[in-house]
Amino acid sequence: MRVPALWLAVFPTSTRDAALLCTTARRSPGSSCAAGVGACSGGRFVPGERENARSRREAHRLQVATKRNGPGHENREATISKTATLQELAGLPARGREGGREMAAQAHVLLFPWPLQGHINPMLHLASALLDAGGLHVSFLHTEHNLRRLALARAPPHHPRLRLLSFPDGLPDDHPRSAGGLMEIFESMRTAGTAAFRALLRAELAGPAPAVTCVVADGVMPFAISAAEEMGVPALAFRTESACGFLAYLSVPRLLELGETPVPSDEQVRGVPGMEGLLVLRRRDLPRVVPGSADAADPVPVLLTIADTVARCAESRAVILNTAASMEGPALARIAPRMRGQVFAVGPLHARPAAVERARLWREDGDHGGCAAWLDGHDDRSVVYMNLGSLEMVSSEQLDELLHGLVAAGYAFLCVLRPDMVHHMTSWHEIQAAAAAVAGAGDRALVVEWAVHRDLHYVLGHRAVGCFLTHAGWNSVLEAAVEGVPVVCWPFFADQQTVSRFVGAVWKTGLDMKDVCDRAVVARMVREAMEAPGMRAAAQAMARQLRLDVAQGGSSASRLERLVAFITELSAVQTPPEDVDSSSLAA
């Protein structure tokens, strides 16, 4: 039976859609929009007069036209163009109705993620958490490029306190925005993005209530934090990596001084506080630049840029981390004294009870690209799940070794591959053919395209999945941790190196396979992860604790409540800057 609910799904994570922000009953043509800003007429969203007026003042915004197919709105697609305003997609009214009562305008948080999938999704989970807390208004800022790529699985967002905004990132439309061009994205966001963000925030402060009262920006973008503060809006930093990874980033200047980075080796690290004498962190476990990129030949400038970014992030009013004290307490204790403001460990955000319930309903709605039936046909803990994330690139030789290793391990496996993830392969059909040549056909293996993966957020929670072969991205490791699934980590870059070490040596919930891509090693580690009772017990114990952390009264839930109170307090005392003049924005 299909669930009569609508979900917003934006960019799949490596293992779960992060954009399950809201659910609402289906509306028929002619009914009022849940946001209170327009109406659905003849299957098309018609903006209200307030939106038309604001459109004339804020000509720099994108136009988003939402088209819905079918008289019963059963098939819903969003077509995004450049010539309407974002209020046509979702509005944030000064006074809206929620639960039958009228709400006065309160704190209004502008969330600004780094425009890559692994950063967007945890920020969306934070948006969901703030909306669930009640009272806060939320605006979510995309780049124009990402907004055009929104994958709306059922319907556009229409939470009464949620609005989408966009701004140009300064890059050409054909820029790949891939792992190999991270510094190009950074520089463009820092230069063109700064001016665009200032203009957008100025327009928001001069527009109809509720004005933005607080900014939460990705910690990779300290320019956004500085710009907001200069305009009189308090700003917080949201770090999407692990606490242990953040601590390693904080230590980059000392690591460079000691010569412990960027040369990987098995020597023990002395430059990360708290790791001395523990034989935990080796030089090869420190964050790295993207292998094979233009920066790999001389990574020091990139590392210095990271060090500067982290130092500026530490000066924000507060730092939010998507982790739990039970999981990374020692690292959090080392981080806190180096921050100007408070540290809020509020994760895993996707595991909050409200988010889990929404995900449960989503799992029951549809066949999820045919994977549900395939998984249902396998025994408990008999399937290996492989997913290497949204950015990672592999050679055809590496893919061949991974697949041969999975076959040799002797277990059925579900493998998710992106059409752009294999060097020198230009199409999904080419990748699929290469995978099929190794994996074969039948019930033993299922290889699916990443585009289908937006429907695979239930995979790690399925009873048939026994272990997870992952790139050790923090989102993926957190999701596996919440489900109690052992992991085999094959990290590529950034804090993945550090996380994979903690998985194997500290938490003991999986294995660290860094710097190796050999079919025999893959087969051995997959078998160990599937069969080692101690590893599975550690993973399941961590899962139980993390669920307690995000439940009412748990450490992360309590910190989330304090974060909401902190944002509300900041918003109450915020004074708009005097140089914002709404008349200057008129058409």
N, C-alpha and C positions, 0 to 999 in steps of 0.2 A: 504494500500500500504506500503510495507516495505521500510524503509529508506536505501538507498545505502551507508551506512557508517559503519565503524568498531569502536567498543568501547572497551576500556580496562576496565574490571571490576575486582576489587581485594577486597575480603572480604567484604560482605555486612555490612553496619552499622545497627543499630537497626531499622532504618526506611528508609535508602536511600543508594544506592551504592555510595561510595565516590570516586571510582577510574575512573570516566569518564574523563580521562586525554586528550584524543585526538581523532580526527576523520580524516579519510582519505579515498580516493576512493579505491575500491577494486583493487588488482593487480592480474595479470594473471601469470601462471608459466613462469619463465624465465625473468620476469621484475626485475629491480633493487629494492633493499630494500630502503624504504624511509629514512632509517638512513644512507645510503651511505656506508655500510660496507660489503655487500654481495649481494647474489641474491637468488631468489626463483626458485629452479630448481626441476621440477618433484614433486611439492608440498612439498618440504623440503628446509629449509633454509641452504644455503651453506656459510660459513664464508669466508671473503676475506683474502688475504695474511697478511694484517696488524694484523688481529685478530689471525691468526695462530702464528705469531711471538710473539704477546703479551701473548698468551696462554702459550708458552714455558717459558716466563719469570715469569709469575704469576701462578705458579702451584697450589697455595692454593685456587684458585677460583673454584666455581661450574661450571659444564658443563650443559648447558640448551639446549636441543634439541627440536625444535618446529616442530611438524608434522601437516600438514594440509590435510584434507580429501576432496576428490572430485575434478574433473578436473576444476570446476568453483570456487573452494574455498568457496562454500556455507556453508559447515559445517566445522567449525574450532575448533580444540581442541589443547591444548598444553600439551605435555608430557615432564616432567621435570626430568632429571637424574643428577647424580653427576659427570659426567666425561667430560663435555665440558666447555667452558668458557661462561661467561655471555654476551660477545660481540656477541655471536651467537644468542642471543635473541634480543638484542637491542644495537646499537652502538652510540657513541657520537663522531662524526668526528671532527678533528681539523678545517677543513673547510668543511661546508656542504652547500647544496642548499635549500633555503626556499623561496617559492613564486617566483621562477625563478631567484633569485639573489644570488650571492655567499656571504656567511657570514664569516667574520673573527672571529677567536676564541675570546671570551670575558670572562666575569666572569663565573666561574663554581662552582655551589653550590652543596655540598653533603648533602642530607637530611637523617637524621638518626633517625627513630622513635623508641620508646619503642615498643617491638614486640608483642603487643596485639591489637586486632582489633579496639578498641575505640581510640587508639593512632595512629594507622597506617592510618586510613581514613582521619582524619583532616590534617595529614601531606601530604597525597596525594592531598587533596584540595589545600594545600599551594603550592605543586609542580605545579599543574595546573595553579594557579595564577601567579607563577613566569614565567612559560612558556608563558602564555598569555601576560605577560608584554613585551616580546620580548627581544632578545639579550642574555639573561642568558641561560647557559647550566645547566642542572640538572641531577645529579645522585641520585638514590633512593636506599638506603641500607636496604635490608631485612636480616633477619636471614636465614640460609639455610633451616631450618624447615618451615618457612613461605613461602619461595619461592617455595618449593615443593608443598605447599597447595594453590598456586595461583589459583583462579577460573577465568579463562579467558573466558568470556562470548562470545566473538566473535573472537578476534585476539590478538596476542602478541603486546606489545607496539612498535611503530615504529615512534614516533615523532623524527624529526631530531635532537632535542637537549635534548632528554631524554634517560637515560640509567639505567638499573637495575644492582645492585651489591648485593653480599651476603657475609656473614661471619658466622662461627659457633657460636652458643650461649652457647656451653659447656654442654648442657643438653642431656640426652639420647633420642633417637627417640620416645620411648614410654612414655615419660613424658607428663602428660595431659596438662601442661601449662594453668591451669585453675585458677579461683579466689582463690581457697584454697592454691595454691602454688606460690603466688605472690612474697613472700620473697625469695623462692628458685630461681625464675627467676631473681630477682634483684641481688642476690649474685653471680649467675653464670655469668650474664652479667657484673657485676663489676669486676670479677676476670678473667675468661677465655675471656670474651668479650673485656676487655681492651686491652689485648695482641693482639687479632685478629684484633681489630679496628686499632691499631697502625700499624700492618703489612700491612693491606689493604691501609691505608692512605699513608704509605711510598711508597708502590707500585704505587699508583695513582700519587704521586708527581714526581716519577721517570719515569713515562710512557709517551707515546706520548701526545702532547698538544691536548686539553687544560687541563692543570693541575688543580686540585682542588684549588680554591682560597678562599673558605669560607665554613664553616660547620654550618649547622643548626641542632642541636641535641635536642631530647626530653629533657625537663627539669628534667625528672626523672633520667636522666643519666649524671650527672655532670662529670663523668669520661671521657666521650667522649669530652666534652668541654675542660677539662684540657689537655687531650692528644693532641687535635688539636692545642691548643695554644702553647704547649710545642714544637710542630713540626713547628711552624711558620705560622700556618693557623688560621686566626681569626674565632671565633666561637660565635654563637648566641644560645639562648635557646628558644624553642617553648613549651609553656605550653598549654596542651590540655584541662584543666579544666576551669571552669568559673573564672572570676576575684574575685568573692566573695569567692569561694572555695580556690583560691590561697592565698587570704588575710588571710583566716582562717589557712591555712598551715603555712604561715609566722609567725602566732601568736602562734604556738604550744608551744615554750619554755615558753612564758608568761602564757599560759593556764595551762601548767603543774605546773608552779610555784604557781599559784592561786588555784590549785586543781579543776579547772573547767572541766577538761577532765582527764581520759576517763570515767567518771561516768555520764551517761545521766540522765537528770532531766528537770523540767520546770523552773529551776532557770535561771535568766537572766545572760548572759555572760558579763564579764567586761574586759576580756583579749584580745578582738579583737578591734583594734583602729577604731573608727567611729561608733561602735555599742553601746557605753555606753549611757544609758538613753533612747534608742529608742524602747525598749521592742520588738526588732525584733528577735535577735538571743538568743536562749536558749541553755542550755548545750546539750540537745538532738539533736540540729541542727549542732553540730560540726562534722567534718569528723571522721569516724570510720574505724576500721579494718574489714575484712571480717567476718561476723557472722558465728560461728561454725568452724572457722579455728583454727589451732594450736596456732595462735597468739592471738586469742580472749581471752584466759584465762589471759594473761598478755600482754596487748597491748602497754605498755609504751616503751619497746625497739623499736617497730615498729614506734611509734610516734617520738621517738628521731632520728631514721634513716631518717624519713620524714623531720624533722626539719633541719638536717644536709644537706640533699639533696637540700632543698629549699634555705638554706643560701648560698650554693655554686652556685646554679643557679643564685642567685641575683648578683653574681660577674661577670657574663658574660657581653659581650660588649653591648648586647641588649636582651630584652625579648619580644617575640611575643605571643600575646594572641588572640584566636579565639573568640572574643567578640566585642561588639560595645560600644562606649562611651555613646550613648543614653540609652543603657540598663544597663550598669554597671559603669557609670561615677563616682559616689562616691567611689566605691571600687578601681577603677583605680587611682583616685586621692590619695588614701591612699597608694597604692602600689608604685607609681612612685618615691617618695623620698627615698624609701628603696632599690632601684635598683642602681647598679653602672652605668649602661648605660641607653639608651632610652627604652621606653615601646611603642610597636606598637600594638594597638588594631585594627585588620584588618578584623574582622568577621562581620557577619557569612560568612565564605569563600565559602560554598556551594551555597550561594544565589547570588553570583556575576552574573551579566547579562550573561556573556559568559557561565558560568556553568549552569545557568538555561536554556539557549537555548539548550545546549547539552542534558540536562535531558529531555527537551520537545521532542526532536527527539527520545530519547530512549523510552519514554512513548508510542510513536506511533508505535514502532517496536515490534510487537508480542503480545501475550495474557497474558504474565506475570504470568505463572503458573495457569491460569484459574481465577485469582482474578479480572481481569478487568471486565469480563462479570458479575461476581457476584456483584461487586460494582455498575456497570452500572444499574443493576436491582433494585436498592434501591433509595429512595427519597433523596433529599438534606438533609444533616446533620442528617441522621437517623441511622448511623452506629457508633458503638463504636469500636475503634481499640486498641487492647492490644498487647504490645510487651515489654518484660522485658530484652532486651539486650543480649549481647554475652557472658557474664560471670556468671550472676546471677543464683543461684540454689535455688529451692524451695522444700518443702516437698510435698508429695502427699496430705496431709491434707490442706496445703496452696493452692495448685492448685484447690482442690475441693471447697474451700471457695471462691476463686476468680471467678471460673466459675459459681457457684451457685449465687454469687452476680450479675454477668453480666446477667444471665437469669432473676433474680428477678427485675433488673432495667427496663426490658420491652422493650429494644431496640435490634435490630439486632447487632451482633458483629463479627468482624474478629479478630481471635486470632492466633498469631505466636508463636510456641513452638519449642525449640531445642530438638533434641533427647537425649541430655545429661543434661537437666536442672532440672530433677526431681530426687531427692535422691531415691536410691533403685529401680529405673526403668532403665532397660538396653537397651531398644529399642524404636524406634519411634512408632512401632505398639502398644506397651504397653501404651505409653503416649496417642496415638490417641484413643485407646479404652477407656481409663479413661476419656478423654475429651468428647468423644461422648456419654458416659453414662450420662453425665450431660447436655451437650449442645443439644443433640438430632440431628436430621437430618433436611434437608430442607433449606429454604431460611433464616431461623432465625439466623443461626450461620455457620461460616466457620472457620475451624481449619486447619492451614497449617504448614508444616514443615519448619524449618529454612533454609534448603538447597534451598528451592524454594524462600526464601525471598530476594535473590540477585536480583530478578525481581520485588520487591515490593517497590522500592524507590519512586514510584508515589503515594503511598497510602495516605499520609497525605495531599497531594494536591488534592485529588479526592473530588468532590462536595458532595459525600455521607457521608464523614467522619465528625462526629459531635464532638467527643472528643477522647482523647488519654490517655489510662491507661499505664503508663510508669514507669520504674525504676528510672527516673530522672537523667539518664546519660546526661552529658552536650550536647553531639551530638544530642540526641533525643529531649531534651528541645529546643535547637536552631532550629531544623527542624520544630517542632510544632509552635514555635514562628514566624518563617518566613511565615508559612501557615495560621497563625491566628487561630489555633485550640486550644481550652481550654484543659488543661491536669489535670489528677488525678495522683499524684506522690506517688509511693510506693517505697521509696529508700531502698537500701541494705547497701552500704558501701561507703567509700571515701567521696568526696565532694557532693555526691548525697543528703546527709542529709542537707547540707547547701543550695543547689540549690532548693530543694523541699520547704524549708522554704521561700526563696525569691519568688518562684512562687506564694505561697499562701498569704504571708503577705506583700510583697513589690510590686511586679508587678501585683498581683491580677488577673493573667491570668489562674489560676487553683486552685487546692486544694492539701493540704499536708496530706497524709494518712499514715505517718510514724508510725512504731511500732504497727500497727493494721492490722490484716488480718481476718476480720469477714464479712460474706456475707451480713449482714444487713448494715454495714458501706459502703461496696463496692457499694451496690445497691443505697444507699442514695447519695453518692458522685458522682457516675456516672450520676444519674438523675439530680443533681444540675449542674454539668458541661455541660450537654446537654441542660439544660433549662434556666439557669440564664442569662438574657440578658446583665447585667452589666459585667459579666465575659467574655462573648463573645465579647462585645464591646472593652474591654481592650485588649484582645488578638488580635483583628483585628487592633486596633490602633498601637500596637507594631509591627505588621507585616508591616504595611504601613511605619513606621519609619525605620525599619531595611532595607527594600528595598531601601529607600532613602539613607541610610547610605552606601550601597555598590554600588549605582549608581555613574556615573561620577560626581565628585564634592562633593560627600558625605563624611562624616567623615572617614569611614573605607576605602573607595576607595582612599582618599587622603593619609591616613597613609600607605596604601599598596604601593602607588607610592613612598613615602618617604623611605619605607623599601627597595624597589628595588634600589633606589638611594644610600642608605646607604651601601647595599651589594656591589654595583658596585664600590663605593668609597673605601671600605675596600679592594676589590679585586685588585684595581689599585695600591695600595701601598704595597700589600703583598710581602714579600721577602721570597723565599723558604729557609728552613734551610739547612745549609751546609753539614749535615751528610747524606743527601739522595743521594745515589749513585746507578744509574740505572744499573751499571755493576754487582752489588751484587745480582740483581734479575734475571740475565740471567740463562738459563737452564744449 
